[in-house]
Amino acid sequence: MTAPALVWLRNDLRVSDNPALAMAAASQRPLIVLYVLEEGAGPRPLGAAARWWLHHSLAALGRQLAAAGVTLVLRRGDARIVVPGVATEAGAGEVFWNDRHEPGGAAVDREIASRLAADGRKLTTAKANLLVAPGEMRTGTGGSYRVYTPFAKAVRALGQPRMPLAAPDLLGRGAASTPASDGLADWDLLPTKPDWAREFGPVWTPGERGARQRLDTFLSDGLARYRDGRDLPACGAVSMLSPHLRFGEISPYQVWHAVAGAAARNPALDGDADKYLAELLWREFCWHLLGNEADIATRNIQGKFDAFPWREDAAARAAWQAGRTGYPFVDAGLRQLWRTGWMHNRVRMVAASFLVKHLMIDWRDGERWFWDTLVDADEANNPASWQWVAGSGADAAPYFRIFNPVTQGEKFDPDGAYIRRWLPGLAGLGTRRVHRPWQEPAGLVVDAGAYPDPIVDHGLARARALAAFAEISRRPS
């Protein structure tokens, strides 16, 4: 009897363009597919919103595999123990997985590889979830890239990424017997008391099918408006593929070739496609940074920010989290985040800037809040983006770039449609007043008692932040 192959899936919850699964299927061994909810050493524990997504993604994958007669085995625990243990239980002759690039996860993988080798099991790995793995790209002097633009140029100079792999034929490939599996419901990934994620369902379809549908919708409806509309949160021109990419329900190779292919068929889309691919490369750049800055979520990349006088203001932090800062564009984004697990990228930048610069609250507080509430938060993009806004990152916006939350709203939500959607109490205000309701005469703001005045004056907050930055800049490095 042929020993089965064990495929360990992580952030690659898909069948198509999954090199590890494809190679396992090509080995002609019976297949066992494993997912481990890792505890202890390994990747950063998921935030609450991502746990909601994971539950539904695993459920979708389990159904997809079961239709082909392959069982998805779920286990919870320390992967250094679980994976070799399941391989032993199954009598697996070979183990397959796709590389992961979180420093904690990669360290665990190296330890598991040693244990599998000691057990006499063959291990086969592949690159699947990044176009360019950290460490593959080096500057002319052999260093790592710390600035996005030359990094992106270097990646593009490599030429087109490999073509995506077709889904392997898994029908009837499941092992005759598989190790026992945990029950997905027993993992308690879903919120219940209260069910704060009840509005996520109408917005999202986790899983490979949902990812494909989201990409198809973007190609047919959003891509042609992307270059000009991507900064307009009410426009609907963005792909919203970020959580699907985060969990590997679709690969960057699939997205890249789908977008590039659309432009090849219709040259009028060239500018939109190029801009979208640049954003895909920003995702890659963040992972490249993480590969060289393992503690990017906790340490300022620019050391001078270690002396920054962050304020501890629990009331202001809570107001920001609840979307009650008194600035509608900021508050609309934070309400969208709470209700959908996602926030438009332009609004993310403005909301993050407000926390860090208007309130002078440590960017790490904001990073942790987004980690817990975003369905797409990953170990690279979330902290790298916060450090970009804070000015403390490797290739960051300068600290003195302080977004004005009113003029940002007027520029990118000119008719107030986004604000009115997420702050319906302001729906009765005119186009100008919806961005600055505190200027409305008393009694004219709909539901005025439910919407606060600004918790900080923009001009005073800006001056305070700039003074603090000037102070740390004068200190010797």
DADA-V638498 format. One record per helix or strand of 3 or more residues. SS is the DSSP state (H for helix, E for strand). FROM is the first residue (numbers start at 0). LEN is the number of residues. Records with the same first field share a line. If there is no record, write none. Layout:
SS->FROM-LEN ; FROM-LEN
This chain:
E->4-5 ; 30-8 ; 71-6 ; 93-5 ; 121-5
H->18-8 ; 47-19 ; 78-12 ; 102-16 ; 147-10 ; 183-4 ; 207-22 ; 241-5 ; 251-14 ; 266-26 ; 302-5 ; 313-9 ; 327-13 ; 344-14 ; 362-11 ; 380-10 ; 404-8 ; 416-6 ; 423-3 ; 432-3 ; 436-3 ; 447-3 ; 457-17
